[in-house]
């Protein structure tokens, strides 16, 4: 018997009881010897009984323990034989040494012992330090728990769980908002009957498309629909790349202005409120990129589809007036204003910055422009500015601008809306009062401003700033150099009014001309150095034709190019006969590969550049890639073209 059980029998309590009994017997013997003798005989009998009871207890305990041990052992063997988990033991050579019956039923092989583990389960790959893995065997999915030290594997069938997870994914709710981009503009040139028939036919096509894909559709206004679907339906729409965009555009192509759709969809949200916010946010981004496209936000991932047509120019100046008045109020509330464009500023960026500077000065506030290292494309303009005493004092370095930041500083970002492209990203962190004025299609990376004026239809940011200037004061007197810089920005971005030019562009140019813009000075500012021209010609010489209507030029790996030089080469390639899109790949001084893309409108170069991580417009886009060779960049470019086209 174990010691802890012996203490139960012969512990302190027994010693005390025996001692007390002997003490009483001694007292009884002193009283009368016969009574003492009888007591001793009784005590001896009691001791003999206790000893016999202890032996009986030990015998019964041993029998009980033997019974329990047998039952536990039998139960353990039964569990291993019948449990719904597979157990496999293998040796160092991955030879199977033992399996339980579950493994035999799972594999369908009667004799697995002695066979190689890779031969029995060829898709089961064990990696070092791997604790858990999943693999498919006989159309069933198993989770394998790996005990590498014991060379032991536990197999659990999780097929039902996987099917349930897949079903949950397929049936999760998706909310979509469908917007008719330009229904009002189209209706202005039609009579009531034609407008009603067109709206009805478009709504019929959208309804038929929704029914075909299992989407519950509800029209909430004349130009907006609300759609509710399952995730499985959204996956099918992504596979078709939202072909409804092409269907609606093509069916209204005979109109003077074709109707286009913008779709914002949200999925994988934690609540219906968040789902609605994601759908609205996606629609805002799609509209901010010019419309005629779908933006799908799944969790934190944003994907774009469509965007095959240019943004339709707005027919009203109401938005420009509202933005101008809001900007005026923000300027008046600010202590001072800092204006910042993108890295490697071009004519449009500097021209727009000077325009905002003038708008601030009209309200008697101090304004400053952040400028980093210039480039050859703006050297002539910067020389003119530094020769102008008043304008020269307005330019600051990024370090000077950071030291000037206060709680009432207003920061105006022009010609970009991406935090990674601004001259000094730290300025965005130091101030919460930010205004963004830009004409590029909205990307996933975005500055969150208090005031946003993003119009992809515009030719340039200089055009947008020119419109805002007209509403800042009734009596406007613009310095000739500022007006010339704004006009130069418009001329550069429109390729001398050849591309992306609308009626508003000519109106802005006319306004600038009336207010002192010098067209001859614009031509002087845009003159090109002979060495730069020869350098660009060498790039064009190294051009290959791709997919019959595209040109890809590659710069010499030993030469360094600026972003402007690469863009100019792409634009010149576009003038060649039979070329619908051009791409120029070259290396910058910091070993970054630059890719500039241009098209005549039939090919969406923005989608191609976005596929590679860049962005831009339908007809003008670019990308920058670090840590890559020119040869690898060209290979990726061709893959992106094939994928998108």
C-alpha positions as CSV (number, residue, x, y, z in Angstrom):
1,X,0.0,0.0,0.0
2,X,1.3,3.5,-0.8
3,X,2.6,5.6,2.1
4,X,-0.1,8.2,1.8
5,X,-2.7,5.5,2.3
6,X,-0.7,3.9,5.3
7,X,-0.8,7.3,6.9
8,X,-4.6,7.1,6.7
9,X,-4.4,3.9,8.9
10,X,-1.5,4.5,11.1
11,X,-1.4,8.1,11.4
12,X,-1.2,10.4,14.5
13,X,-4.9,9.7,15.3
14,X,-4.2,6.0,15.8
15,X,-1.2,6.7,18.1
16,X,-3.2,9.1,20.2
17,X,-6.1,6.7,20.4
18,X,-3.8,3.8,21.5
19,X,-2.0,6.0,24.0
20,X,-5.3,7.2,25.5
21,X,-6.6,3.6,25.7
22,X,-3.4,2.4,27.5
23,X,-3.7,5.4,29.9
24,X,-7.3,4.4,30.8
25,X,-6.3,0.7,31.2
26,X,-3.6,1.7,33.7
27,X,-6.0,3.7,35.7
28,X,-8.5,0.9,35.6
29,X,-5.9,-1.7,36.7
30,X,-5.0,0.5,39.7
31,X,-8.6,0.5,40.6
32,X,-9.1,-3.3,40.2
33,X,-6.7,-5.7,38.6
34,X,-9.5,-7.9,37.1
35,X,-11.1,-5.0,35.3
36,X,-7.6,-4.1,33.9
37,X,-7.1,-7.7,32.6
38,X,-10.5,-7.7,30.8
39,X,-9.6,-4.3,29.2
40,X,-6.3,-5.5,28.0
41,X,-7.9,-8.5,26.3
42,X,-10.5,-6.3,24.6
43,X,-7.8,-3.9,23.4
44,X,-5.7,-6.8,21.9
45,X,-8.8,-8.0,20.1
46,X,-9.5,-4.5,18.8
47,X,-5.9,-4.3,17.4
48,X,-6.2,-7.7,15.7
49,X,-9.5,-6.6,14.1
50,X,-8.0,-3.3,12.8
51,X,-5.1,-5.3,11.3
52,X,-7.4,-7.7,9.6
53,X,-9.6,-4.8,8.3
54,X,-6.5,-3.1,6.9
55,X,-5.5,-6.2,5.0
56,X,-9.0,-6.5,3.6
57,X,-8.9,-2.9,2.5
58,X,-5.6,-3.5,0.7
59,X,-7.0,-6.5,-1.1
60,X,-10.2,-4.7,-2.2
61,X,-8.1,-1.6,-3.3
62,X,-5.8,-3.7,-5.4
63,X,-8.7,-5.4,-7.0
64,X,-10.5,-2.1,-7.7
65,X,-7.3,-0.6,-9.2
66,X,-6.7,-3.6,-11.4
67,X,-10.3,-3.3,-12.7
68,X,-10.1,0.4,-13.4
69,X,-6.7,0.0,-15.1
70,X,-8.1,-2.6,-17.3
71,X,-11.1,-0.5,-18.2
72,X,-9.0,2.6,-18.9
73,X,-6.6,0.6,-21.1
74,X,-9.4,-1.0,-23.0
75,X,-11.1,2.4,-23.4
76,X,-7.8,4.0,-24.7
77,X,-7.4,1.3,-27.2
78,X,-11.0,1.7,-28.3
79,X,-10.6,5.5,-28.7
80,X,-7.4,5.1,-30.8
81,X,-9.2,2.5,-32.9
82,X,-12.5,4.4,-33.3
83,X,-11.7,8.1,-32.9
84,X,-12.5,10.3,-36.0
85,X,-8.9,11.5,-36.2
86,X,-6.1,9.9,-38.1
87,X,-2.8,9.1,-36.4
88,X,0.3,8.2,-38.4
89,X,3.8,7.4,-37.1
90,X,6.8,7.5,-39.4
91,X,10.6,7.1,-39.0
92,X,13.5,9.3,-40.1
93,X,13.4,7.9,-43.6
94,X,9.7,8.9,-43.8
95,X,8.6,5.2,-43.8
96,X,5.2,4.6,-42.2
97,X,5.6,2.6,-39.0
98,X,2.1,2.6,-37.5
99,X,-1.4,4.0,-38.3
100,X,-4.8,3.8,-36.6
101,X,-7.8,2.3,-38.5
102,X,-9.0,5.8,-39.5
103,X,-6.0,6.2,-41.8
104,X,-6.7,2.9,-43.4
105,X,-10.3,4.0,-44.2
106,X,-9.1,7.4,-45.3
107,X,-6.5,6.1,-47.8
108,X,-8.3,3.0,-48.9
109,X,-5.1,1.0,-48.5
110,X,-5.2,-2.1,-46.3
111,X,-1.4,-2.2,-45.7
112,X,0.2,1.2,-45.2
113,X,2.9,0.2,-42.8
114,X,6.3,-0.1,-44.5
115,X,5.4,2.3,-47.3
116,X,6.9,5.7,-48.0
117,X,4.9,8.6,-46.8
118,X,5.4,10.6,-50.1
119,X,4.2,7.6,-52.1
120,X,1.0,7.3,-50.1
121,X,0.3,11.0,-49.8
122,X,2.2,12.7,-52.8
123,X,0.6,16.1,-52.1
124,X,1.5,16.1,-48.5
125,X,4.7,18.3,-48.3
126,X,6.3,18.6,-44.8
127,X,8.4,21.7,-44.3
128,X,10.9,22.3,-41.5
129,X,9.3,24.0,-38.4
130,X,5.8,23.6,-39.9
131,X,3.3,22.9,-37.1
132,X,0.1,22.8,-39.1
133,X,-0.9,22.5,-42.8
134,X,-3.9,21.7,-45.1
135,X,-4.0,19.4,-48.1
136,X,-6.6,17.8,-50.3
137,X,-6.8,14.0,-50.7
138,X,-9.5,12.0,-52.5
139,X,-11.6,15.3,-52.9
140,X,-11.5,15.8,-49.1
141,X,-9.7,18.5,-47.3
142,X,-7.6,17.6,-44.2
143,X,-5.9,19.6,-41.6
144,X,-2.6,18.0,-40.5
145,X,-1.1,18.6,-37.1
146,X,2.6,18.0,-37.3
147,X,4.7,16.7,-34.3
148,X,8.1,16.7,-35.9
149,X,10.0,15.7,-32.8
150,X,7.9,12.6,-32.3
151,X,7.5,12.1,-36.1
152,X,3.8,12.0,-35.6
153,X,0.9,13.3,-37.8
154,X,-2.7,13.9,-36.8
155,X,-5.2,14.1,-39.6
156,X,-8.6,15.9,-39.2
157,X,-11.2,16.1,-41.9
158,X,-12.3,19.7,-42.3
159,X,-14.1,19.4,-45.6
160,X,-17.5,20.4,-44.1
161,X,-15.9,23.5,-42.4
162,X,-14.2,24.5,-45.7
163,X,-17.5,24.1,-47.6
164,X,-19.3,26.2,-44.9
165,X,-16.6,28.9,-45.1
166,X,-16.9,29.0,-48.9
167,X,-20.6,29.2,-48.7
168,X,-20.3,32.1,-46.1
169,X,-18.0,33.9,-48.6
170,X,-20.3,33.4,-51.5
171,X,-23.4,34.5,-49.7
172,X,-22.0,37.6,-47.9
173,X,-23.8,40.8,-48.7
174,X,-22.5,43.3,-51.3
175,X,-23.9,46.7,-51.8
176,X,-23.5,48.6,-55.1
177,X,-24.5,52.1,-56.1
178,X,-24.9,52.7,-59.9
179,X,-24.8,56.2,-61.1
180,X,-25.6,57.6,-64.6
181,X,-22.7,60.1,-65.0
182,X,-24.1,62.6,-67.5
183,X,-27.8,62.1,-67.8
184,X,-28.5,65.8,-67.1
185,X,-26.0,66.9,-69.8
186,X,-27.5,64.5,-72.3
187,X,-31.1,65.6,-71.5
188,X,-30.3,69.2,-72.1
189,X,-30.0,68.6,-75.9
190,X,-33.2,66.5,-76.1
191,X,-36.9,67.1,-76.0
192,X,-38.9,65.6,-73.2
193,X,-40.1,62.5,-75.1
194,X,-36.6,61.6,-76.4
195,X,-35.2,62.1,-72.9
196,X,-37.8,59.8,-71.3
197,X,-37.3,57.1,-74.0
198,X,-33.5,57.2,-73.5
199,X,-33.8,57.0,-69.7
200,X,-36.3,54.1,-69.9
201,X,-34.1,52.1,-72.4
202,X,-31.0,52.6,-70.3
203,X,-32.9,51.6,-67.1
204,X,-34.2,48.5,-68.9
205,X,-30.8,47.4,-69.9
206,X,-29.5,47.9,-66.4
207,X,-32.4,46.0,-64.9
208,X,-32.0,43.1,-67.3
209,X,-28.3,42.9,-66.4
210,X,-29.1,43.0,-62.7
211,X,-31.7,40.2,-63.0
212,X,-29.3,38.1,-65.0
213,X,-26.7,38.3,-62.3
214,X,-29.0,37.9,-59.3
215,X,-28.9,41.5,-58.2
216,X,-31.8,43.2,-56.4
217,X,-32.0,46.6,-58.0
218,X,-33.9,49.6,-56.8
219,X,-34.0,53.0,-58.5
220,X,-33.5,55.7,-55.9
221,X,-33.4,58.8,-58.2
222,X,-33.4,59.7,-61.8
223,X,-29.7,59.0,-62.2
224,X,-29.0,56.5,-59.4
225,X,-29.7,52.8,-58.6
226,X,-29.1,50.8,-55.5
227,X,-28.1,47.1,-55.9
228,X,-27.9,44.3,-53.4
229,X,-26.2,41.1,-54.2
230,X,-24.2,38.2,-52.9
231,X,-20.4,38.0,-53.1
232,X,-20.7,35.2,-55.6
233,X,-22.5,37.6,-58.0
234,X,-19.7,40.2,-57.4
235,X,-17.1,37.7,-58.3
236,X,-18.8,37.0,-61.6
237,X,-19.1,40.7,-62.4
238,X,-15.4,41.1,-61.8
239,X,-14.8,38.2,-64.2
240,X,-16.8,39.9,-66.8
241,X,-15.0,43.2,-65.9
242,X,-18.4,44.9,-65.5
243,X,-19.4,44.6,-69.1
244,X,-22.5,46.7,-68.4
245,X,-20.3,49.8,-68.7
246,X,-19.5,48.9,-72.3
247,X,-23.1,47.9,-73.1
248,X,-24.6,51.2,-71.9
249,X,-21.9,53.3,-73.6
250,X,-22.3,51.5,-76.9
251,X,-26.1,51.6,-76.9
252,X,-26.0,55.4,-76.5
253,X,-23.0,56.0,-78.8
254,X,-25.2,57.5,-81.5
255,X,-26.1,60.4,-79.1
256,X,-24.0,63.6,-79.2
257,X,-23.0,62.7,-75.7
258,X,-23.1,59.0,-74.9
259,X,-24.4,58.0,-71.4
260,X,-21.8,56.4,-69.2
261,X,-22.1,54.6,-65.8
262,X,-20.1,54.8,-62.6
263,X,-20.4,51.9,-60.1
264,X,-19.2,51.9,-56.5
265,X,-19.4,48.5,-54.7
266,X,-18.4,47.6,-51.1
267,X,-17.9,44.1,-49.7
268,X,-16.4,42.3,-46.7
269,X,-17.7,44.9,-44.2
270,X,-18.4,44.3,-40.5
271,X,-21.8,46.0,-40.6
272,X,-24.4,47.3,-43.1
273,X,-23.5,50.9,-42.1
274,X,-19.9,50.3,-43.0
275,X,-21.0,48.5,-46.2
276,X,-23.0,51.5,-47.3
277,X,-20.1,53.8,-46.5
278,X,-17.7,51.6,-48.5
279,X,-20.1,51.6,-51.5
280,X,-20.5,55.4,-51.4
281,X,-16.7,55.9,-51.0
282,X,-16.0,53.7,-54.0
283,X,-18.6,55.6,-56.1
284,X,-16.9,58.9,-55.1
285,X,-13.6,57.5,-56.2
286,X,-15.0,56.3,-59.5
287,X,-16.5,59.7,-60.2
288,X,-13.3,61.4,-59.1
289,X,-11.5,59.4,-61.7
290,X,-13.8,60.7,-64.5
291,X,-16.6,58.2,-64.4
292,X,-17.4,55.4,-66.9
293,X,-15.8,52.8,-64.5
294,X,-16.5,50.6,-61.5
295,X,-14.6,50.8,-58.2
296,X,-14.9,47.8,-56.0
297,X,-13.7,48.0,-52.4
298,X,-13.3,44.6,-50.6
299,X,-12.0,45.3,-47.2
300,X,-9.0,47.6,-47.7
301,X,-8.4,46.5,-51.3
302,X,-9.7,48.8,-54.1
303,X,-10.0,47.5,-57.7
304,X,-11.0,49.5,-60.8
305,X,-12.7,48.3,-63.9
306,X,-13.5,50.2,-67.1
307,X,-12.5,53.8,-67.5
308,X,-12.2,53.4,-71.3
309,X,-13.5,56.9,-72.2
310,X,-12.5,60.4,-71.5
311,X,-14.3,62.3,-68.8
312,X,-17.2,64.4,-70.1
313,X,-16.7,68.1,-69.6
314,X,-19.2,69.7,-67.2
315,X,-21.5,72.2,-68.7
316,X,-21.9,74.4,-65.6
317,X,-19.6,76.7,-63.6
318,X,-21.6,76.2,-60.4
319,X,-19.1,73.9,-58.8
320,X,-16.2,76.1,-59.7
321,X,-18.0,79.1,-58.0
322,X,-18.9,77.1,-54.9
323,X,-15.3,75.8,-54.6
324,X,-13.9,79.3,-55.1
325,X,-16.1,80.8,-52.4
326,X,-15.1,77.9,-50.0
327,X,-11.4,78.5,-50.8
328,X,-11.9,82.3,-50.2
329,X,-13.3,81.6,-46.7
330,X,-10.5,79.2,-45.8
331,X,-7.9,81.8,-46.9
332,X,-9.5,84.5,-44.8
333,X,-9.5,82.3,-41.7
334,X,-5.8,81.3,-42.2
335,X,-2.8,83.0,-40.7
336,X,-0.8,82.3,-43.9
337,X,-1.0,79.9,-46.8
338,X,1.6,77.5,-48.1
339,X,1.3,76.1,-51.7
340,X,3.0,72.9,-52.7
341,X,3.0,70.9,-55.9
342,X,4.5,67.5,-56.9
343,X,8.1,66.4,-57.0
344,X,10.0,67.4,-60.1
345,X,7.5,70.2,-60.8
346,X,6.4,71.0,-64.4
347,X,4.8,74.0,-66.0
348,X,1.4,73.1,-64.8
349,X,2.5,72.6,-61.2
350,X,4.3,75.9,-61.0
351,X,1.7,77.8,-62.9
352,X,-1.1,76.6,-60.7
353,X,1.0,77.4,-57.6
354,X,1.5,81.0,-58.8
355,X,-2.3,81.2,-59.5
356,X,-3.1,80.2,-55.9
357,X,-0.5,82.6,-54.7
358,X,-2.3,85.4,-56.5
359,X,-5.7,84.3,-55.1
360,X,-4.3,84.5,-51.5
361,X,-2.8,87.9,-52.1
362,X,-6.2,89.2,-53.3
363,X,-7.3,88.6,-49.7
364,X,-4.3,90.4,-48.2
365,X,-2.8,87.2,-46.7
366,X,0.8,86.0,-46.9
367,X,1.4,83.1,-49.3
368,X,4.5,81.0,-50.0
369,X,5.3,78.3,-52.5
370,X,7.4,75.2,-51.6
371,X,10.0,74.5,-54.3
372,X,12.6,71.7,-54.4
373,X,15.2,71.2,-57.1
374,X,14.1,72.4,-60.5
375,X,14.5,70.6,-63.8
376,X,15.3,71.6,-67.3
377,X,11.7,72.0,-68.4
378,X,11.0,74.9,-66.0
379,X,14.5,76.5,-65.8
380,X,13.5,79.4,-68.0
381,X,10.3,80.0,-66.0
382,X,12.2,79.9,-62.7
383,X,14.8,82.4,-64.0
384,X,12.0,84.8,-64.9
385,X,10.4,84.3,-61.4
386,X,13.7,84.8,-59.5
387,X,14.2,88.0,-61.5
388,X,10.8,89.2,-60.3
389,X,11.5,90.7,-56.9
390,X,8.0,90.2,-55.4
391,X,7.5,86.6,-56.7
392,X,11.1,85.5,-55.8
393,X,10.5,86.2,-52.1
394,X,7.5,83.8,-52.1
395,X,9.5,80.7,-52.8
396,X,10.7,78.5,-49.8
397,X,12.6,75.4,-49.3
398,X,10.8,72.4,-47.6
399,X,12.7,73.0,-44.4
400,X,11.7,76.7,-44.3
401,X,8.1,75.7,-44.9
402,X,8.1,73.2,-42.0
403,X,9.4,75.8,-39.6
404,X,6.5,78.2,-40.6
405,X,3.7,75.8,-39.9
406,X,1.3,76.9,-37.2
407,X,-2.2,75.8,-36.0
408,X,-3.8,78.3,-38.5
409,X,-1.7,77.4,-41.6
410,X,-3.6,76.5,-44.7
411,X,-1.8,74.1,-47.0
412,X,-2.9,74.0,-50.7
413,X,-1.8,71.0,-52.8
414,X,-1.8,71.5,-56.6
415,X,-1.5,69.1,-59.5
416,X,-1.4,65.9,-57.4
417,X,-3.5,64.2,-54.8
418,X,-1.1,61.4,-53.8
419,X,0.9,61.9,-50.5
420,X,3.9,60.1,-51.9
421,X,4.3,62.5,-54.8
422,X,4.2,65.9,-53.0
423,X,7.5,67.7,-52.5
424,X,7.5,67.4,-48.7
425,X,5.2,64.8,-47.2
426,X,6.0,66.0,-43.7
427,X,3.9,69.1,-44.3
428,X,0.8,66.9,-44.7
429,X,1.4,65.6,-41.2
430,X,2.0,69.0,-39.6
431,X,-1.2,70.6,-40.7
432,X,-4.9,69.5,-40.7
433,X,-6.1,72.3,-42.9
434,X,-5.4,71.0,-46.5
435,X,-6.9,72.0,-49.8
436,X,-6.3,69.8,-52.9
437,X,-6.7,71.1,-56.5
438,X,-6.0,68.5,-59.2
439,X,-7.0,67.3,-62.6
440,X,-5.7,63.7,-62.4
441,X,-7.9,60.7,-62.1
442,X,-8.3,59.7,-58.5
443,X,-6.0,56.9,-57.3
444,X,-6.3,54.6,-54.3
445,X,-3.6,56.6,-52.5
446,X,-5.2,59.9,-51.5
447,X,-4.8,63.0,-49.4
448,X,-7.8,63.6,-47.1
449,X,-8.4,67.4,-47.4
450,X,-10.9,69.8,-45.9
451,X,-11.7,71.0,-49.4
452,X,-11.3,69.0,-52.6
453,X,-11.5,70.3,-56.2
454,X,-10.6,67.3,-58.4
455,X,-11.9,67.4,-61.9
456,X,-10.5,64.8,-64.3
457,X,-12.3,66.5,-67.3
458,X,-10.0,69.5,-67.0
459,X,-7.0,69.9,-69.2
460,X,-4.7,71.0,-66.4
461,X,-4.6,72.2,-62.9
462,X,-3.7,75.7,-64.3
463,X,-7.2,75.7,-66.0
464,X,-8.9,74.9,-62.7
465,X,-7.0,77.6,-60.8
466,X,-7.7,80.1,-63.5
467,X,-11.5,79.4,-63.1
468,X,-11.2,79.8,-59.3
469,X,-9.3,83.1,-59.7
470,X,-12.3,84.6,-61.6
471,X,-14.5,84.2,-58.5
472,X,-12.0,85.6,-56.0
473,X,-12.6,89.3,-56.8
474,X,-14.7,91.4,-59.1
475,X,-11.7,93.6,-59.9
476,X,-8.9,91.3,-60.8
477,X,-5.4,92.5,-61.8
478,X,-3.1,89.6,-62.5
479,X,0.7,90.1,-62.9
480,X,1.7,89.3,-66.5
481,X,4.2,86.7,-65.4
482,X,1.6,84.8,-63.4
483,X,-0.9,84.9,-66.3
484,X,1.9,83.7,-68.6
485,X,2.8,80.8,-66.3
486,X,-0.8,79.7,-66.0
487,X,-1.2,79.8,-69.8
488,X,2.1,77.8,-70.2
489,X,0.8,75.2,-67.9
490,X,-2.4,74.8,-70.0
491,X,-0.3,74.8,-73.3
492,X,2.0,72.0,-72.0
493,X,-0.7,69.7,-70.7
494,X,-2.8,70.1,-73.8
495,X,0.1,69.8,-76.2
496,X,-0.7,73.2,-77.6
497,X,-4.5,72.6,-77.3
498,X,-4.3,69.4,-79.3
499,X,-5.4,66.9,-76.5
500,X,-7.8,67.0,-73.6
501,X,-9.1,70.3,-74.7
502,X,-12.7,71.5,-74.0
503,X,-14.6,74.7,-74.3
504,X,-13.7,75.6,-70.7
505,X,-10.0,75.3,-71.6
506,X,-10.3,77.9,-74.3
507,X,-12.3,80.1,-72.0
508,X,-9.6,79.9,-69.4
509,X,-6.9,80.7,-72.0
510,X,-9.0,83.6,-73.3
511,X,-9.3,85.0,-69.7
512,X,-5.5,84.8,-69.2
513,X,-4.8,86.4,-72.5
514,X,-7.1,89.3,-71.6
515,X,-5.3,89.7,-68.3
516,X,-1.8,90.0,-69.7
517,X,-0.6,86.5,-70.6
518,X,2.1,86.8,-73.3
519,X,1.9,84.0,-75.9
520,X,5.3,84.8,-77.3
521,X,6.7,84.5,-73.8
522,X,5.0,81.1,-73.5
523,X,6.9,79.9,-76.6
524,X,10.2,81.2,-75.3
525,X,9.6,79.4,-72.0
526,X,8.9,76.1,-73.9
527,X,11.9,76.3,-76.1
528,X,14.1,73.2,-75.9
529,X,17.9,72.8,-75.6
530,X,19.6,71.2,-78.6
531,X,21.4,68.6,-76.4
532,X,18.1,67.6,-74.8
533,X,16.6,67.2,-78.3
534,X,19.5,65.0,-79.4
535,X,19.3,62.9,-76.2
536,X,15.5,62.3,-76.8
537,X,16.2,61.4,-80.4
538,X,18.6,58.7,-79.3
539,X,15.8,57.2,-77.2
540,X,13.4,57.2,-80.1
541,X,16.0,55.4,-82.2
542,X,15.8,52.5,-79.8
543,X,12.1,51.8,-80.4
544,X,10.3,48.5,-81.1
545,X,6.7,48.1,-82.3
546,X,4.5,46.0,-80.1
547,X,1.1,44.5,-80.9
548,X,1.1,46.4,-84.3
549,X,-0.1,49.7,-82.9
550,X,2.1,50.4,-79.9
551,X,5.7,51.7,-79.6
552,X,8.1,50.9,-76.8
553,X,11.3,52.9,-76.6
554,X,14.1,52.2,-74.1
555,X,16.8,54.6,-73.0
556,X,20.5,53.8,-72.8
557,X,21.2,52.2,-69.4
558,X,24.4,54.3,-69.1
559,X,22.4,57.6,-69.5
560,X,20.3,59.4,-66.9
561,X,16.9,60.9,-67.8
562,X,14.4,63.2,-66.2
563,X,10.7,62.6,-66.0
564,X,10.1,65.5,-68.4
565,X,12.5,64.0,-71.0
566,X,10.9,60.6,-70.8
567,X,7.4,62.2,-71.2
568,X,8.5,64.3,-74.2
569,X,9.9,61.2,-75.9
570,X,6.6,59.4,-75.4
571,X,4.7,62.3,-76.9
572,X,6.9,62.5,-79.9
573,X,6.5,58.7,-80.5
574,X,2.8,59.3,-80.6
575,X,3.2,61.4,-83.7
576,X,4.4,58.4,-85.8
577,X,2.0,56.9,-88.3
578,X,0.1,53.8,-87.1
579,X,1.0,54.3,-83.4
580,X,-2.0,54.5,-81.0
581,X,0.0,54.3,-77.8
582,X,3.6,54.9,-76.8
583,X,5.8,53.8,-73.9
584,X,9.2,55.1,-73.0
585,X,11.4,53.3,-70.4
586,X,14.5,55.0,-69.0
587,X,16.6,55.3,-65.8
588,X,16.6,58.3,-63.6
589,X,19.6,59.7,-61.7
590,X,18.6,57.9,-58.4
591,X,18.5,54.6,-60.2
592,X,14.7,54.6,-60.4
593,X,13.2,53.3,-63.7
594,X,10.7,55.8,-65.2
595,X,7.9,54.7,-67.5
596,X,5.9,57.3,-69.4
597,X,2.9,56.3,-71.4
598,X,0.8,58.3,-74.0
599,X,-2.1,57.4,-76.2
600,X,-4.5,58.9,-78.7
601,X,-7.5,57.8,-76.7
602,X,-8.3,54.4,-78.2
603,X,-6.0,52.6,-75.7
604,X,-6.3,53.3,-72.0
605,X,-2.7,53.8,-70.8
606,X,-3.9,54.7,-67.3
607,X,-5.2,51.1,-66.7
608,X,-1.9,49.7,-68.0
609,X,0.2,52.0,-65.6
610,X,-2.2,51.3,-62.7
611,X,-1.6,47.6,-63.3
612,X,2.1,48.2,-62.7
613,X,1.5,50.5,-59.6
614,X,1.4,53.9,-61.4
615,X,-1.5,56.0,-62.6
616,X,-2.5,59.1,-64.6
617,X,-5.1,59.7,-67.3
618,X,-6.6,57.7,-70.1
619,X,-4.3,59.3,-72.6
620,X,-1.3,60.2,-70.3
621,X,0.1,58.1,-67.5
622,X,3.3,57.2,-65.8
623,X,5.0,54.9,-63.3
624,X,8.2,54.7,-61.3
625,X,9.8,51.5,-60.2
626,X,12.8,51.1,-57.9
627,X,15.4,48.3,-57.8
628,X,14.7,46.9,-61.2
629,X,16.6,46.7,-64.5
630,X,15.4,48.3,-67.8
631,X,15.1,44.9,-69.3
632,X,12.9,43.6,-66.5
633,X,10.8,46.8,-66.6
634,X,10.1,46.3,-70.3
635,X,9.1,42.6,-69.7
636,X,6.7,43.7,-66.9
637,X,5.3,46.5,-69.2
638,X,4.5,43.9,-72.0
639,X,2.9,41.6,-69.4
640,X,0.7,44.5,-68.2
641,X,-0.2,45.5,-71.7
642,X,-1.2,41.9,-72.5
643,X,-3.2,41.6,-69.3
644,X,-5.1,44.9,-69.7
645,X,-5.6,44.9,-73.5
